[in-house]
Amino acid sequence: MRVIAQVTKLIDEGQLTGHKRLFIHSIDVQDVTKNLAHSSKLNADWQFLMHLFEVGRERADAWLAANFESLGIESTHDLQSRYL
């Protein structure tokens, strides 16, 4: 992601030409995953997997409602502040 952020910065500043700018998006679920034990990565319990699936679906629906107009036009994730 740091490389993408750096290349995007160079493109935006006009220092790198002939390359296509990438639009970066992310859906954050850290408020849900930060409290999970490390062992949850190996948890194949169906109820747990369905819980994660539903959380993902809810977040994706909310993200699309808020950001659909930006798709193909601009990034909705600020690479500069997070990776540079």
Secondary structure, 3 states (H helix, E strand, C coil): CHHHHHHHHHHHCCCCCCCCCCCCCCCCCHHHHCCCCHHHHHCCCHHHHHHHHHHHHHHHHHHHHHHHHHCCCCCCCCHHHHHC
